[in-house]
Amino acid sequence: MLRVFHHYFSAKKLTFFLAESSAIALACVLGAAGCAWMVAPESTRPPLLELVPRLLGLSAAFVLTFQFTLYLLDLYDLRVAAEDRQRGYRFLKAAGITTALVGAGMLAVALLYPVRLPPGTLLGGAMGALAGTLTVRAAIRAVLGAPSAVLLIGDGAKARAVLKAIEEGGEGSYRVVAMVDPRRDEVGPLDELAARLNAEYVVQATDDMRGANWVDALLRCRLAGRRVYDSTGFCERVLRRIPVQHLRASDFAFADELTPSPLRRACKRVFDILVASLLLVLASPLLVLVALAIKLDSKGPVSYRQERVGLGGRAYRLWKFRSMRTDAEKDGAVWARANDDRVTRVGRFIRKTRMDEIPQVFNVLVGDMSFVGPRPERPVFVEQLNKQIPFYGLREAVKPGITGWAQIRYPYGASVEDARNKLEFDLYYVKNGSLFLDLGIIFHTVRHVLLGRGAR
């Protein structure tokens, strides 16, 4: 794992992405140049040096468009990418969309600027880009290597929780080779066991550390070059979530990241204002259309204000477009649910596309919210969840956001168990949040909006 500005991300995934970028660019240039020379008559073949700038522009268009399309179709989720090799449905769909978009873009450029590509260039570039991507994805295991072996020290509830987290969020990049109780004599020295199993990660996940006499063996594992973590540290650094059930207050009490500098706070505030203002300007025509559609579809106001809990537990009024009937909560506050019959026809659409959230930019501009942060909850639910979920109040250490790490990493939550799972991602953001992570979350949010994910 690599760490940039507090945020951890996968070195394997970065290697895969860069290898594919290079393969697409190189194969696109070679394919476009080769096809252009094969199609063009010998007397009209352009000099290669004259073609280089145009071919580089074409290859850049294919790299950006192809990789963004692959990303939209989840083909940078390593588990999905490995499974798709069997059918190739998502990959072929991405190739078709990319060729169409690049072709349309080249046509637009040709109409606006006097840039001409020789006959066959686009076809050759598309074939080259496809061949380059196929080569990398066919050799995905050669590029990434085998899944990293993980040795779990412990076989109780904590170890099983880590195992489940690896299966759910590891994207097939990690495999547990053993779960052992270090107190059993037959296990032997843990460093020797880790060497026999060729474990890259050794995770301390015993339920009870009393009488632990294996810490020296963990140190020897570290000195031998293995990555040694406790269960919380492994989930945070590798899976980018902080498990609640085994979290200790000291894990956050001693975390320097929880005390942001005045400069960092000022930078985040400036960032929030800039992004919110830009979104408001770009979405202004859409806001008028949505407001008109809501008014024509059902009786009641276009927008509404609802009390939510913000920074430090302070209540504020959140703005949203109305997506439910005016009598939706005549019997009291309840969780939203799938196919909720309280949602209007227009409301269903704007919730699916997240348009109902756009008015929250006004909350960002006045300082009640940040653009990125934990999802703001209603006081009645916060009171309930604080009693049922340990450390739930830590979400209030940062401002709530329009979008956030939990929103893009976990489906819409509509129960206490969902809230518990989302809290693990919120806690990761509370501890490791930065402008770098905010930019990544906003980028991922675009995909969720385009594909209508995570809404209800």
C-alpha positions as CSV (number, residue, x, y, z in Angstrom):
1,M,0.0,0.0,0.0
2,L,1.1,3.5,-0.8
3,R,0.2,6.6,1.3
4,V,-0.3,10.1,-0.1
5,F,-1.4,12.9,2.2
6,H,-2.7,10.4,4.8
7,H,-4.7,8.3,2.3
8,Y,-3.8,4.7,1.5
9,F,-4.2,3.3,-1.9
10,S,-3.2,0.1,-3.7
11,A,0.2,-0.1,-5.3
12,K,-0.9,-3.1,-7.3
13,K,-3.8,-1.2,-8.7
14,L,-1.6,1.8,-9.6
15,T,0.9,-0.6,-11.3
16,F,-1.9,-2.1,-13.3
17,F,-3.3,1.3,-14.3
18,L,0.1,2.6,-15.4
19,A,0.9,-0.6,-17.3
20,E,-2.4,-0.4,-19.2
21,S,-1.9,3.4,-19.9
22,S,1.5,2.7,-21.5
23,A,0.2,-0.3,-23.5
24,I,-2.7,1.6,-24.9
25,A,-0.6,4.7,-25.8
26,L,2.1,2.6,-27.5
27,A,-0.1,0.2,-29.3
28,C,-2.4,3.0,-30.5
29,V,0.4,4.9,-32.1
30,L,1.9,1.8,-33.8
31,G,-1.5,0.6,-35.0
32,A,-2.6,4.1,-36.3
33,A,0.8,4.6,-38.1
34,G,0.8,1.1,-39.5
35,C,-2.8,1.2,-40.8
36,A,-2.3,4.7,-42.3
37,W,0.7,3.5,-44.3
38,M,-1.1,0.3,-45.4
39,V,-4.2,2.2,-46.6
40,A,-2.7,5.3,-48.2
41,P,-1.2,4.9,-51.7
42,E,2.6,4.9,-51.7
43,S,2.7,8.3,-53.5
44,T,0.6,10.0,-50.8
45,R,2.0,8.5,-47.7
46,P,2.8,11.3,-45.3
47,P,6.3,11.4,-43.6
48,L,6.3,9.7,-40.2
49,L,7.7,12.8,-38.4
50,E,4.8,14.8,-39.7
51,L,2.3,12.3,-38.3
52,V,3.8,12.1,-34.8
53,P,2.0,15.1,-33.1
54,R,-1.4,13.9,-34.5
55,L,-0.8,10.3,-33.5
56,L,0.2,11.4,-30.0
57,G,-3.0,13.4,-29.7
58,L,-5.0,10.4,-30.9
59,S,-3.3,8.0,-28.5
60,A,-3.9,10.5,-25.6
61,A,-7.6,10.6,-26.6
62,F,-7.8,6.8,-26.5
63,V,-6.0,6.5,-23.2
64,L,-8.2,9.0,-21.4
65,T,-11.5,7.8,-22.9
66,F,-10.8,4.0,-22.8
67,Q,-9.5,4.1,-19.2
68,F,-12.4,6.3,-18.0
69,T,-14.9,3.9,-19.7
70,L,-13.2,0.9,-18.1
71,Y,-13.4,2.7,-14.7
72,L,-17.1,3.4,-15.2
73,L,-17.7,-0.3,-15.8
74,D,-15.8,-1.3,-12.7
75,L,-13.0,-2.9,-14.6
76,Y,-10.4,-1.4,-12.3
77,D,-11.9,-3.5,-9.5
78,L,-9.4,-6.3,-9.7
79,R,-11.9,-9.0,-8.8
80,V,-14.3,-7.8,-11.5
81,A,-11.4,-7.5,-14.0
82,A,-10.3,-11.1,-13.4
83,E,-13.9,-12.4,-13.7
84,D,-14.6,-10.4,-16.9
85,R,-11.8,-12.2,-18.7
86,Q,-14.0,-15.3,-18.9
87,R,-16.8,-13.5,-20.9
88,G,-15.4,-10.1,-21.8
89,Y,-18.8,-8.5,-21.8
90,R,-17.8,-5.3,-19.9
91,F,-14.6,-5.1,-21.8
92,L,-16.2,-5.2,-25.3
93,K,-18.8,-2.7,-24.1
94,A,-16.0,-0.3,-23.0
95,A,-14.2,-0.8,-26.3
96,G,-17.3,0.0,-28.3
97,I,-18.1,3.1,-26.3
98,T,-14.5,4.3,-26.5
99,T,-14.3,4.0,-30.3
100,A,-17.6,5.8,-30.7
101,L,-16.6,8.7,-28.4
102,V,-13.1,9.1,-29.9
103,G,-14.5,9.0,-33.4
104,A,-17.1,11.7,-32.5
105,G,-14.4,13.7,-30.9
106,M,-12.1,13.5,-33.9
107,L,-15.0,14.5,-36.2
108,A,-15.7,17.5,-34.0
109,V,-12.0,18.5,-34.0
110,A,-11.9,18.1,-37.8
111,L,-14.9,20.5,-38.2
112,L,-13.4,23.1,-35.9
113,Y,-9.7,23.0,-36.7
114,P,-7.8,22.3,-39.9
115,V,-6.4,18.9,-38.5
116,R,-6.6,16.0,-40.9
117,L,-5.7,12.3,-40.2
118,P,-4.8,10.0,-43.0
119,P,-7.3,7.3,-44.0
120,G,-7.2,4.3,-41.7
121,T,-5.7,6.2,-38.8
122,L,-8.7,6.0,-36.5
123,L,-9.3,2.4,-37.2
124,G,-5.7,1.5,-36.7
125,G,-5.6,3.4,-33.4
126,A,-8.7,1.7,-32.2
127,M,-7.3,-1.7,-33.0
128,G,-4.0,-0.9,-31.4
129,A,-5.6,0.4,-28.2
130,L,-7.8,-2.7,-28.0
131,A,-4.8,-5.0,-28.6
132,G,-2.7,-3.1,-25.9
133,T,-5.5,-3.4,-23.3
134,L,-6.2,-7.0,-24.1
135,T,-2.5,-7.8,-23.7
136,V,-2.3,-6.3,-20.3
137,R,-5.6,-7.8,-19.1
138,A,-4.7,-11.2,-20.4
139,A,-1.5,-11.0,-18.4
140,I,-3.2,-9.4,-15.3
141,R,-1.8,-12.0,-12.9
142,A,1.7,-11.6,-14.4
143,V,1.4,-7.8,-14.0
144,L,0.0,-8.0,-10.5
145,G,1.4,-11.2,-9.2
146,A,-0.5,-13.7,-7.0
147,P,-2.8,-12.5,-4.2
148,S,-0.8,-11.4,-1.2
149,A,-0.7,-14.1,1.5
150,V,-2.1,-13.1,4.9
151,L,-1.4,-14.9,8.2
152,L,-4.1,-14.2,10.8
153,I,-2.9,-14.6,14.4
154,G,-6.1,-15.6,16.1
155,D,-9.1,-17.7,15.3
156,G,-11.8,-16.0,17.3
157,A,-14.4,-13.3,16.6
158,K,-11.8,-10.6,15.7
159,A,-9.9,-12.8,13.3
160,R,-13.2,-13.9,11.6
161,A,-14.2,-10.2,11.3
162,V,-10.9,-9.5,9.5
163,L,-11.4,-12.5,7.3
164,K,-14.9,-11.3,6.3
165,A,-13.5,-7.8,5.6
166,I,-10.9,-9.2,3.3
167,E,-13.4,-11.3,1.4
168,E,-15.8,-8.3,1.0
169,G,-13.3,-5.5,0.3
170,G,-10.0,-7.1,-0.7
171,E,-10.9,-7.2,-4.5
172,G,-9.2,-10.6,-4.7
173,S,-5.8,-9.1,-3.9
174,Y,-5.4,-10.9,-0.6
175,R,-5.9,-14.5,0.6
176,V,-5.8,-15.7,4.1
177,V,-3.4,-18.7,4.2
178,A,-4.0,-19.6,7.9
179,M,-5.8,-18.5,11.1
180,V,-3.9,-19.8,14.1
181,D,-4.2,-19.7,17.8
182,P,-0.7,-18.7,19.0
183,R,-1.3,-20.3,22.4
184,R,-1.3,-23.8,21.0
185,D,2.0,-25.7,21.2
186,E,1.6,-27.3,17.8
187,V,1.7,-23.9,16.1
188,G,5.3,-23.3,16.9
189,P,7.2,-20.0,16.5
190,L,5.1,-17.6,14.5
191,D,8.0,-16.2,12.5
192,E,8.8,-19.7,11.3
193,L,5.2,-20.4,10.4
194,A,5.0,-17.1,8.4
195,A,8.2,-18.1,6.6
196,R,6.8,-21.6,5.7
197,L,3.6,-20.0,4.4
198,N,5.4,-17.2,2.6
199,A,3.0,-14.7,4.2
200,E,3.5,-11.1,3.1
201,Y,1.1,-9.8,5.8
202,V,1.0,-11.0,9.5
203,V,-2.1,-9.7,11.3
204,Q,-2.4,-9.8,15.1
205,A,-6.2,-10.5,15.6
206,T,-6.4,-12.4,18.8
207,D,-9.4,-11.6,21.0
208,D,-7.4,-11.7,24.2
209,M,-3.8,-10.4,24.5
210,R,-3.3,-11.4,28.1
211,G,-0.3,-13.6,28.5
212,A,0.8,-12.9,24.9
213,N,4.3,-14.4,24.5
214,W,4.4,-14.2,20.7
215,V,5.2,-10.4,20.3
216,D,8.9,-11.1,19.9
217,A,8.0,-13.4,17.0
218,L,6.0,-10.6,15.4
219,L,9.0,-8.4,15.7
220,R,11.1,-11.0,14.0
221,C,8.5,-11.1,11.2
222,R,8.8,-7.4,10.8
223,L,12.7,-7.6,10.7
224,A,12.4,-10.3,8.0
225,G,10.5,-7.9,5.8
226,R,6.9,-8.9,6.4
227,R,4.2,-6.4,7.0
228,V,2.9,-6.8,10.6
229,Y,-0.3,-5.0,11.7
230,D,-2.9,-5.3,14.4
231,S,-6.4,-6.0,13.1
232,T,-7.4,-2.3,13.1
233,G,-4.3,-1.1,11.4
234,F,-4.6,-3.8,8.7
235,C,-8.2,-2.8,7.9
236,E,-7.3,0.8,7.9
237,R,-4.2,0.6,5.7
238,V,-5.2,-2.2,3.4
239,L,-9.0,-2.2,3.3
240,R,-9.4,1.6,4.0
241,R,-12.0,1.2,6.7
242,I,-11.7,1.1,10.5
243,P,-13.7,-1.7,12.1
244,V,-15.9,-0.5,15.0
245,Q,-16.3,-3.7,17.0
246,H,-12.7,-3.9,18.0
247,L,-11.8,-0.2,18.0
248,R,-10.2,1.3,21.1
249,A,-10.4,4.9,22.2
250,S,-6.6,5.0,22.2
251,D,-6.6,4.4,18.4
252,F,-8.0,7.8,17.9
253,A,-6.8,9.5,21.1
254,F,-3.2,9.3,19.9
255,A,-3.9,10.1,16.3
256,D,-2.2,13.4,15.2
257,E,-4.4,13.5,12.1
258,L,-7.4,14.4,14.3
259,T,-5.9,17.8,15.0
260,P,-5.8,19.6,11.6
261,S,-3.6,22.7,11.4
262,P,-5.2,26.1,10.8
263,L,-3.7,26.1,7.3
264,R,-5.4,22.7,6.5
265,R,-8.7,24.0,7.7
266,A,-8.4,27.2,5.7
267,C,-7.5,25.2,2.6
268,K,-10.5,22.9,3.0
269,R,-12.8,25.9,3.4
270,V,-11.5,27.6,0.3
271,F,-11.8,24.3,-1.6
272,D,-15.4,23.8,-0.4
273,I,-16.4,27.3,-1.5
274,L,-14.8,26.9,-4.9
275,V,-16.3,23.5,-5.6
276,A,-19.8,24.5,-4.3
277,S,-19.8,27.7,-6.3
278,L,-18.7,25.9,-9.5
279,L,-21.4,23.3,-9.0
280,L,-24.0,26.0,-8.4
281,V,-23.1,27.9,-11.6
282,L,-23.1,24.8,-13.7
283,A,-26.3,23.4,-12.3
284,S,-28.3,26.6,-12.3
285,P,-30.3,25.8,-15.5
286,L,-30.9,22.3,-14.2
287,L,-32.2,23.6,-10.8
288,V,-34.9,25.6,-12.6
289,L,-36.0,22.5,-14.6
290,V,-36.1,20.3,-11.5
291,A,-38.0,22.9,-9.5
292,L,-40.6,23.1,-12.3
293,A,-40.9,19.3,-12.6
294,I,-41.5,18.9,-8.8
295,K,-44.1,21.7,-8.9
296,L,-46.0,20.1,-11.8
297,D,-45.7,16.5,-10.4
298,S,-47.2,16.9,-6.9
299,K,-48.6,19.3,-4.4
300,G,-46.3,21.0,-2.0
301,P,-43.2,23.1,-1.9
302,V,-40.3,22.6,-4.3
303,S,-37.7,22.3,-1.5
304,Y,-37.7,21.7,2.2
305,R,-35.4,22.2,5.2
306,Q,-34.8,19.4,7.6
307,E,-32.8,19.4,10.9
308,R,-29.5,17.5,10.7
309,V,-26.6,17.0,13.1
310,G,-23.3,18.7,12.0
311,L,-19.9,19.5,13.4
312,G,-19.5,18.9,17.1
313,G,-23.1,17.7,17.4
314,R,-24.5,21.1,16.5
315,A,-27.9,21.0,14.7
316,Y,-28.5,22.9,11.5
317,R,-31.1,23.1,8.7
318,L,-30.3,21.2,5.5
319,W,-31.7,22.2,2.1
320,K,-33.0,19.5,-0.3
321,F,-35.4,19.3,-3.2
322,R,-38.6,17.6,-2.1
323,S,-38.7,14.0,-3.4
324,M,-41.5,12.6,-1.2
325,R,-45.2,13.4,-0.6
326,T,-45.8,16.2,1.9
327,D,-47.4,13.6,4.3
328,A,-44.4,11.2,4.1
329,E,-43.7,11.4,7.9
330,K,-47.2,11.9,9.3
331,D,-46.5,8.9,11.6
332,G,-42.9,10.0,12.5
333,A,-39.4,9.7,11.1
334,V,-38.5,6.3,9.5
335,W,-35.6,5.1,7.4
336,A,-35.9,5.4,3.7
337,R,-36.4,1.9,2.0
338,A,-36.1,0.3,-1.4
339,N,-39.1,1.2,-3.6
340,D,-40.4,3.6,-1.0
341,D,-44.0,4.3,-1.8
342,R,-43.7,7.8,-0.2
343,V,-41.4,8.9,-3.1
344,T,-43.1,10.9,-6.0
345,R,-42.5,10.1,-9.6
346,V,-40.1,13.1,-10.1
347,G,-38.7,12.3,-6.7
348,R,-37.6,8.8,-7.7
349,F,-35.7,10.3,-10.6
350,I,-33.9,13.0,-8.7
351,R,-33.0,10.7,-5.9
352,K,-31.6,8.2,-8.4
353,T,-29.5,10.9,-10.0
354,R,-28.7,12.7,-6.7
355,M,-30.2,15.9,-8.0
356,D,-32.2,16.2,-4.8
357,E,-28.8,16.8,-3.0
358,I,-27.8,19.9,-5.1
359,P,-29.4,22.5,-2.9
360,Q,-27.0,21.5,-0.1
361,V,-24.4,23.6,-1.9
362,F,-26.0,26.5,0.0
363,N,-25.3,24.7,3.3
364,V,-21.7,24.4,2.1
365,L,-21.4,28.1,1.2
366,V,-22.7,29.2,4.6
367,G,-20.3,26.8,6.4
368,D,-22.8,24.3,7.9
369,M,-21.3,21.5,5.7
370,S,-18.3,20.6,3.7
371,F,-18.5,19.3,0.1
372,V,-16.9,16.0,1.3
373,G,-17.6,14.4,4.6
374,P,-19.9,11.9,6.5
375,R,-23.5,11.9,5.5
376,P,-25.5,14.2,7.8
377,E,-28.1,12.4,9.8
378,R,-31.3,13.5,11.6
379,P,-31.1,14.0,15.4
380,V,-33.7,11.3,16.1
381,F,-31.5,8.7,14.2
382,V,-28.2,10.0,15.7
383,E,-29.6,9.6,19.2
384,Q,-30.7,6.1,18.4
385,L,-27.4,5.1,16.7
386,N,-25.2,6.6,19.4
387,K,-26.8,4.2,21.9
388,Q,-26.4,1.1,19.6
389,I,-23.1,1.7,17.8
390,P,-19.9,2.5,19.7
391,F,-17.9,5.5,18.5
392,Y,-20.7,6.7,16.3
393,G,-20.3,10.2,17.7
394,L,-16.8,10.4,16.2
395,R,-18.4,11.3,12.9
396,E,-19.1,14.7,14.4
397,A,-15.4,15.5,14.5
398,V,-15.6,16.8,10.9
399,K,-18.3,18.6,9.0
400,P,-20.9,16.5,7.2
401,G,-20.7,16.4,3.4
402,I,-22.8,16.2,0.3
403,T,-20.7,13.2,-0.7
404,G,-18.2,11.1,1.2
405,W,-16.0,8.1,1.5
406,A,-18.8,5.9,3.0
407,Q,-21.3,7.0,0.3
408,I,-19.0,5.8,-2.5
409,R,-17.8,2.7,-0.8
410,Y,-21.1,1.3,0.6
411,P,-24.6,1.2,-0.6
412,Y,-27.4,3.4,0.7
413,G,-27.9,2.7,4.4
414,A,-31.4,2.1,5.8
415,S,-30.8,0.2,9.0
416,V,-28.7,0.1,12.1
417,E,-26.4,-2.6,10.6
418,D,-25.9,-0.4,7.5
419,A,-25.1,2.5,9.7
420,R,-22.5,0.4,11.5
421,N,-20.8,-0.6,8.3
422,K,-20.9,2.9,6.9
423,L,-19.4,4.2,10.1
424,E,-16.2,2.1,9.4
425,F,-15.6,4.1,6.2
426,D,-16.6,7.4,7.9
427,L,-14.0,6.8,10.6
428,Y,-11.4,6.2,8.0
429,Y,-12.2,9.6,6.5
430,V,-12.3,11.3,9.9
431,K,-8.8,10.0,10.6
432,N,-7.2,10.2,7.1
433,G,-9.2,13.0,5.3
434,S,-7.3,15.4,3.1
435,L,-7.8,17.5,0.0
436,F,-6.2,14.7,-2.0
437,L,-8.8,12.2,-0.7
438,D,-11.6,14.8,-1.2
439,L,-10.6,15.1,-4.9
440,G,-10.6,11.3,-5.2
441,I,-14.1,11.1,-3.6
442,I,-15.5,13.7,-5.9
443,F,-14.1,11.8,-8.9
444,H,-15.7,8.6,-7.7
445,T,-18.9,10.4,-7.0
446,V,-19.2,11.3,-10.7
447,R,-19.3,7.6,-11.6
448,H,-22.0,7.0,-8.9
449,V,-24.1,9.8,-10.3
450,L,-23.7,8.7,-13.9
451,L,-24.6,5.1,-13.0
452,G,-27.3,5.9,-10.5
453,R,-25.6,4.0,-7.7
454,G,-26.0,4.3,-3.9
455,A,-29.4,6.1,-4.1
456,R,-32.8,5.1,-2.8
